[in-house]
């Protein structure tokens, strides 16, 4: 095995540092969502509340009928289900 040059050593250190830096080290949960344009991290319960609130608001103003709102809500709940 050949010794690492200075550049290789630097790359290896950066790669190892990135591996060690976890979401918990940055004060975030791995299940956080990132708002694309402003790069704000939102916890999962806030995202869920926003989605279901939006579905409820669309239902309340008559933008969707109740069967479609129910189907969307149940479909998203099933898609996001994780085993503990």
SESE-660070 format. One record per residue (C-alpha): residue number from 1; x, y, z. Coordinates in Angstrom, 2 decimals, m for minus. Example, Ala and Ser with C-alpha at 12.3 -4.5 7.8 and 13.67 -1.06 7.14 Angstrom:
BEGIN
num = 1&xx = 12.30&yy = m4.50&zz = 7.80 $
num = 2&xx = 13.67&yy = m1.06&zz = 7.14 $
***
This chain:
BEGIN
num = 1&xx = 0.00&yy = 0.00&zz = 0.00 $
num = 2&xx = 1.41&yy = 3.38&zz = m0.99 $
num = 3&xx = 1.53&yy = 6.24&zz = 1.49 $
num = 4&xx = m1.10&yy = 8.90&zz = 1.01 $
num = 5&xx = m0.04&yy = 12.18&zz = m0.52 $
num = 6&xx = m1.02&yy = 15.40&zz = 1.22 $
num = 7&xx = m4.05&yy = 15.91&zz = m1.06 $
num = 8&xx = m5.27&yy = 12.34&zz = m0.53 $
num = 9&xx = m4.93&yy = 12.76&zz = 3.22 $
num = 10&xx = m7.00&yy = 15.95&zz = 3.07 $
num = 11&xx = m9.75&yy = 14.29&zz = 1.04 $
num = 12&xx = m9.83&yy = 11.35&zz = 3.42 $
num = 13&xx = m10.12&yy = 13.64&zz = 6.44 $
num = 14&xx = m12.99&yy = 15.58&zz = 4.87 $
num = 15&xx = m14.81&yy = 12.38&zz = 3.96 $
num = 16&xx = m14.42&yy = 10.99&zz = 7.46 $
num = 17&xx = m15.52&yy = 14.28&zz = 8.97 $
num = 18&xx = m18.67&yy = 14.26&zz = 6.83 $
num = 19&xx = m19.44&yy = 10.72&zz = 7.96 $
num = 20&xx = m19.12&yy = 11.72&zz = 11.60 $
num = 21&xx = m21.29&yy = 14.78&zz = 11.16 $
num = 22&xx = m24.78&yy = 13.42&zz = 11.65 $
num = 23&xx = m28.13&yy = 15.12&zz = 11.72 $
num = 24&xx = m28.14&yy = 14.92&zz = 15.52 $
num = 25&xx = m24.82&yy = 16.79&zz = 15.67 $
num = 26&xx = m26.41&yy = 19.65&zz = 13.75 $
num = 27&xx = m29.45&yy = 19.72&zz = 16.03 $
num = 28&xx = m31.80&yy = 18.20&zz = 13.48 $
num = 29&xx = m33.65&yy = 14.95&zz = 13.26 $
num = 30&xx = m33.03&yy = 12.61&zz = 10.33 $
num = 31&xx = m36.75&yy = 12.81&zz = 9.57 $
num = 32&xx = m36.71&yy = 16.60&zz = 9.11 $
num = 33&xx = m37.86&yy = 18.05&zz = 5.81 $
num = 34&xx = m36.06&yy = 20.85&zz = 3.98 $
num = 35&xx = m38.03&yy = 23.62&zz = 2.30 $
num = 36&xx = m36.35&yy = 23.75&zz = m1.13 $
num = 37&xx = m36.00&yy = 27.46&zz = m1.84 $
num = 38&xx = m35.11&yy = 28.81&zz = 1.59 $
num = 39&xx = m33.36&yy = 25.67&zz = 2.97 $
num = 40&xx = m35.29&yy = 25.76&zz = 6.24 $
num = 41&xx = m35.52&yy = 22.50&zz = 8.19 $
num = 42&xx = m39.00&yy = 21.58&zz = 9.42 $
num = 43&xx = m39.71&yy = 18.74&zz = 11.83 $
num = 44&xx = m41.90&yy = 15.93&zz = 10.54 $
num = 45&xx = m44.94&yy = 16.74&zz = 12.77 $
num = 46&xx = m45.07&yy = 20.29&zz = 11.35 $
num = 47&xx = m45.03&yy = 18.95&zz = 7.79 $
num = 48&xx = m47.78&yy = 16.43&zz = 8.57 $
num = 49&xx = m49.93&yy = 19.11&zz = 10.22 $
num = 50&xx = m49.43&yy = 21.40&zz = 7.22 $
num = 51&xx = m50.42&yy = 18.70&zz = 4.75 $
num = 52&xx = m53.52&yy = 17.55&zz = 6.59 $
num = 53&xx = m54.45&yy = 21.16&zz = 7.32 $
num = 54&xx = m54.20&yy = 21.92&zz = 3.61 $
num = 55&xx = m56.40&yy = 18.95&zz = 2.76 $
num = 56&xx = m58.94&yy = 20.08&zz = 5.39 $
num = 57&xx = m58.88&yy = 23.65&zz = 4.05 $
num = 58&xx = m59.39&yy = 22.43&zz = 0.47 $
num = 59&xx = m62.31&yy = 20.35&zz = 1.69 $
num = 60&xx = m63.77&yy = 23.27&zz = 3.67 $
num = 61&xx = m63.75&yy = 25.68&zz = 0.71 $
num = 62&xx = m65.14&yy = 23.05&zz = m1.64 $
num = 63&xx = m62.04&yy = 22.66&zz = m3.80 $
num = 64&xx = m62.25&yy = 18.87&zz = m3.38 $
num = 65&xx = m65.03&yy = 16.48&zz = m2.40 $
num = 66&xx = m64.78&yy = 14.43&zz = 0.79 $
num = 67&xx = m64.02&yy = 11.09&zz = m0.94 $
num = 68&xx = m61.00&yy = 12.60&zz = m2.68 $
num = 69&xx = m59.79&yy = 14.29&zz = 0.52 $
num = 70&xx = m60.16&yy = 11.01&zz = 2.40 $
num = 71&xx = m58.33&yy = 9.10&zz = m0.34 $
num = 72&xx = m55.46&yy = 11.61&zz = m0.37 $
num = 73&xx = m55.16&yy = 11.59&zz = 3.42 $
num = 74&xx = m55.20&yy = 7.81&zz = 3.75 $
num = 75&xx = m52.87&yy = 7.36&zz = 0.79 $
num = 76&xx = m50.27&yy = 9.71&zz = 2.25 $
num = 77&xx = m50.59&yy = 8.12&zz = 5.70 $
num = 78&xx = m49.95&yy = 4.68&zz = 4.19 $
num = 79&xx = m47.05&yy = 5.94&zz = 2.06 $
num = 80&xx = m45.35&yy = 7.60&zz = 5.06 $
num = 81&xx = m45.86&yy = 4.65&zz = 7.40 $
num = 82&xx = m42.63&yy = 3.37&zz = 8.93 $
num = 83&xx = m42.15&yy = 0.32&zz = 11.03 $
num = 84&xx = m40.79&yy = 1.00&zz = 14.48 $
***
